[in-house]
Amino acid sequence: MPCTIGYTGPAPVSDYFRPRRTDTELKACFRGRELTGWETELPAGYTGSILVPADSHSHPQGCSWVLQHEFKSLTRWTHGSFVGVENGTTRMLEWAKLASFVHAPVMPVWAEDAVVKPEGSPTQ
């Protein structure tokens, strides 16, 4: 949500927050403000997780988490009708794509000379 909600307890969200689907997006209102949402798949190989604190007595250091739910897509909400680059979710998804290139295996330059090229292939 593009706002801060100063409450962390249970709430009957589905009684009041009822998004409606258009051809390309979701529309909803929250406290009188119109919101526009886009469903977005997480990049390949990624899974979202919702963790909740575990019973502190079950872990010797008193700090442990339990998986409550996993998801493969999320809905990005904004005021108005455009999710721009300044949106944190957009930047996170772009970083995930970039990270896959940063961490991909790289062939050293000297190894390129050792690769046997098929006859008739162009040489540089």
Sequence and secondary structure as in RCSB ss.txt:
>XXXX:A:sequence
MPCTIGYTGPAPVSDYFRPRRTDTELKACFRGRELTGWETELPAGYTGSILVPADSHSHPQGCSWVLQHEFKSLT
RWTHGSFVGVENGTTRMLEWAKLASFVHAPVMPVWAEDAVVKPEGSPTQ
>XXXX:A:secstr
  S     S   HHHH   EE SS EEEEETTEEEEEEEEE  TT  EEEEEE  GGGSTTS  EEEEEEESEEE
EEEESS   TTSHHHHHHHHHHHHHHHTS    HHHHHHS   TT    
